[in-house]
């Protein structure tokens, strides 16, 4: 999975953290707690590419 890093206030700065989750069903507020967290990932500066490879994402 690759995405463009957001900033901490939109398009500038660096986000403090990401909470990346996977699920076999669409993720909603109701089922968020039962989703599987993907490994911790350090955010890049805004507008940078953020790749992540994790086997749990292919479940």
Secondary structure as UniProt FT lines:
FT   STRAND          2..4
FT   TURN            8..9
FT   STRAND          21..22
FT   TURN            29..31
FT   HELIX           32..34
FT   STRAND          36..37
FT   TURN            46..47
FT   STRAND          49..51
FT   HELIX           55..58
//
